[in-house]
């Protein structure tokens, strides 16, 4: 019976994550002068995940309507919200996007220029 018992080793891939936020809320600026945070929190609007095999995944935070989150607009995300939007739907969803969309969105976070956000939304759809 003991001949059939074996131990399996599982190699978990090493993952490094970078968290991006709006300028003025950052913990530090990276080499590209993009505002970043040390840890993920409510003010994390974009993520870059790099695995040890070299694959990179880019993610951007969505609002309850499924559009790219705009942290500059105070009332835009709350417009046309229903009871379900306020209570049941999570506002912590991230969407995987291409590098081009990620680059446009991080430029928006760096400059607070809505044109970058509009271009990112146009490219994402």
Buried (B, 14 or more C-beta within 10 A) or exposed (E): EEEEEEEEEEEEEEEEEBBBBBBEBBEEEEEEEBBBBEEEEEBBBBBBBBEEEEEEBBBBBBBBEEBBBBBEEEEEBEEEBEEEBEEEBEEEBBBEBEEEBBBBBBBBBBEEEEEBBBBBBEBBE
